[in-house]
Amino acid sequence: MATSGPTTSTTRTAAHRRLGVLAVAFMIIAASAPLTVVAGGVTSAYSVTHVDGIPFGYIVLAAALAIFAIGYAAMSRFITNAGAFYSYVSQGIGRPTGVGASVLALIAYNAMQIGIWGMFGFQISSFIESKTGWASPWWVWVILGIVVVGILGVNRVDLSAKVLGVLVALEFLAVIVFDVVAFVNPAEGFTVAPMTPSALFVPGVGAVLAFGIIPAIAWSFVFCLSSVPVLARMRSGRDCRMPPRRHRWPPRALSRCPLPCRDAPASSNCSMHV
C-alpha cells in the first residue's frame, strides 16, 4: 500500500507526457497555419506581386514538395534528431553546410516569427477598436500572446494539444466559411486564367513562390518529432512515452532501445532520452 501513491503519481505524469496520432496531426496542421496563410499570405502575395497566377503557383509548389517529400521521408527513417533540416543537410552534404543551413533557418524563422507577432497584435488591436472604439496598443496583445504560449509550453503537453485542436478546428471553420462565401459571391465572376502557367511565369514569380512556400515550415516540425517516440507510436501503435526533460546542450536524441519500438521487449517503454 505504501508504494501505491508514487506509482499512481508516476502513471499520471507519464500519461500527461504522451502524444497520440491525433495530437501530432493537430500540431502539424497548426504549424502550417491555414488561416494565417489564407488571410495573410495569399492576400499579401497579391498586394505585393500583383501576379494573377498565385493559385497555379500553389500547384507548382505542391508538385515540388511531393518530390522533396520522397527523399525527406526516406531519410527520416535513419535520422532521429531534433535539429530538423540541420540534421538532414549535415548527413547528406556535410556539417559545414548543415551549420550554414541552421543559421539561415534561425534568422529566417525568427524574422517570420517577429512579423507574425506584429501582425497578430495589429489585427487584435484593429478588431477591438472597430467593435468597441478602444484604441489599444498593439504590443499589449503581443506580450499577452507570448505569455499564453509560454504558459502552455511549460505545462502538460496534452493540454497544449487539446488547445491546438480547438484552435485548428476554428481555423478550418473560418477558412471554409470564407471559401464558400467567396465562391457564392465572386467579385468579378469565374475564370480559369489564374490557373494557367502564363499567368504565373511573369515578373514577380519568385516572390509568389516565396510567399507560397511559407506553410512548408511545418515539414521540418514533422520530423523533429522523430527524436522522441511519438512517431514510433504512430508507426507501430505501441504506447511510447515522451522523454523526461533534461537540460543538456546540444540536444542528443539517442535511443536507449537497441530495436525499434515495435520490436522492443514488452517490459521496455522504448523511451528516447535527450
N, C-alpha and C positions, 0 to 999 in steps of 0.2 A: 504493500500500500504506500510505502514511503517513496517509491520511485514513480508512482502514477502521475504526480504533479509535474515533474520535469519532463516526463515523456509526453504528456499532453501539451505542454508549452512548446516543446520542440516540434511536435507534429503540426501545431497551428502555425508556428513560424515558417516551417517548410512549406505548408500549404499556401501561405501568403507570398512565397517567393517562387511560385510556379506560374508558368505561362502556357496556355493552351493554344491550339491552332488558330482559333477564332481571335484570341487576343493579339497574336502575332500579325494576323491579317489586318486587324484594325490599326495596329501601329504602322504597318507598311503603307496602308491607304492614307492614314493621317499625315505621314511624311510626304506623300505625293501632293497633299493639299488641293483636292479637286476644286473647292470653292475659291481658293486663292488664285488658282490658275484661270478659272473662268472669269472671275470678277476683276482680277488684277493683271494676270499675264497676257491673256488674249486681248483685252482692251488696250493695255499698254503697247502691245506689239502693233496693233492697228494705228494707234495715235503716233507712235514714233516712226514706223517704217512707211506707212501709207501704202502698204502692199495688200492687194486683194486676195492673193493666193495663200493666206495663212492656213486655211483648212487643209489644203493639199500639202502644206509643209508638215503638218502633223502626220499625214500618211507616210511621207518620206522618212521622217524620224522614227516612226513605228517600224518600218522595214529595216532601217539601220540598227535599231535596238534589238530587233528579233535576231539578227545575225550575231550581234555582240553577245546576246544572252547565251548563245550556244557555248562559246568558249568560257564565258563567265561562270556559268553553272557547272561546266565540266571541271574547272579549276577549284570550285568551292568544295569539291569532294576531298581535296587533298590539302587545302589551306584552311586552318581554323585559327583566325587571328582577328582581333577587334580593330585592326588598323585599316580595314576596308581597302580602298584602292591602293594604298601604300603597299600592303602585303602582296597584292597581285602583281603590281608593277615591279616590285623588288624581286619576286620569284621569277618573273618572266623575262625581265630585261637586265636587272641589276640593282643593287642597293643605292648607288648614287642617283640613278634615275628615279627610284622609288622615293628617296628623300625629297627630290625636286617636285615630284608629283604631290607629296604630302604637304609641302609648303604652299604650293599653288592651291590645293584644295582648302587648306586652312584659311588663306587670305580670301578666296572666293566665297567659301561658305559663311565666313564671318561678315563679309561685306553684304551678302544677301540677307543674313540674319538681321543686321542693323537696318537695312532697308525695310524688311518685313515688319520689324517692331515699330518703325516710324509710321508705316502705312496703317498698322493696327491702331496706334494711338490717334492718328489723324482721323481715321474712319469712325472710331468710337466717339471722339470729341464732336465731329460734324453731325453724327446721328443724334446725339443728345441735344446739341444746340438746335437742330431742326425740330425736335419734338418738344423740348421744354423751354428753349430760349436761353439756356445757361451755356455760356461760352467757357467750357472747361479747358484747362491746359492739356495739350496732347500728351505731354510727358508724364502726367499723373497716371494715365491709363497704361502707359508703357511700364512704369515701375510696378503698378499693381499686377499687370500680367506676368512680369518676371517673378514677382513674389509667389504668385499662384503656381507657376511652373516649377519654381524651386521647391515649394512645399510638396507638390506631387512627386517630384524627382527623388526626394529623400524618404518618402513613405513607401508603403507596400506597393509592389509592382502590380498586383492585381487591381488595386484601386485606380491606378493610372490607366490600366487597360479598360476598366469599366467607363471611366470618364471619356477616354478616347472613343469608345464605342458609341456613346451617346452623341458626341460631337460629330463623328463621322456620319452617323445616321441623319443628323440635322443638315450636314453639308450636302449629302446626296439629295435630300428632300428639296433644299433650296435650289440646287442645280437643275433638278428635274422640273420644278415649277418654272424656273427661268426658261428652260428649253421649250417647254410646252407653250408658254405664253409667246415666246419669240416665233415659233412655227405657226401658231394660230393667227398671230397678228404681225406678219412680216412688214417691215418698214417700206421696202421697195419691191415687194413681190419675190418670187422664187427664181433663182438662176443657178446654173451649174458652172458658171465662169470661174468662181474661186476654187473649184476642184480640178482645174486644168493646169498642166505644167507651165504653160505660157504665162499664167497669172502669178506664178511663184518665182520663176527664174528671171528676175528683173533686178535692177539696182536696189539693194536693201535685203536681199535674200539671206545674207549672213546674219543680220540682226533678227530676222524672223526665226531662223533655226536656233539662234542663241536663246531667244525667249521661249521657244517651244521645248528645248531640252531641259529646262529647269526642273520639271516634275521628276526627271530621271534621277534626282538625288536620292530618291527612295531606294534605288537599286543598291547603292552602297550600304544602306541600312540593313537590307535583307541579309546580306552575307556577313555583316558584323555580328549577327546573332549566331553565326556558326561557331563562334568562340565559346558559346555556352550550350548546354544540352537541349535547348529548346528546339533546334532544327532536327536534332537526333530524335526527339519525341515525335516531331511531325513525320519523319521518315518511317519510324518503326512502330509508333503507337505506344511505346513504353513510357512509363512515368519517370521522367528525369527531373531532377531538382536544379534550380538556379544555383550558381556557385555563391559561397559566402563572400562578403566584402573583405578584401584585403587591400591595404594601402601600399601598393608596390608599383614602382615605375621604372622602366617602361612595362606595360602590361604584357604578361605572357600567358597565352591560352594553351596549357599543356594538359592533356587528358591523363587522369590517374588510372583509366581503364585501358588495358592493352588491346581491347577489342571494341568494335562499335557498340553502341548502346543496345542494339537489338540482339547482339551476340554475347553481351556481358552476363556473368552469372546472376541469378535471381537475387542473391544476397547483396549485390552491389547496387548502389544508387547511380553508378556511372556518372559521377559528378565531375565536372571540369572545374579546376580551381585556378583563379587568377592571382 
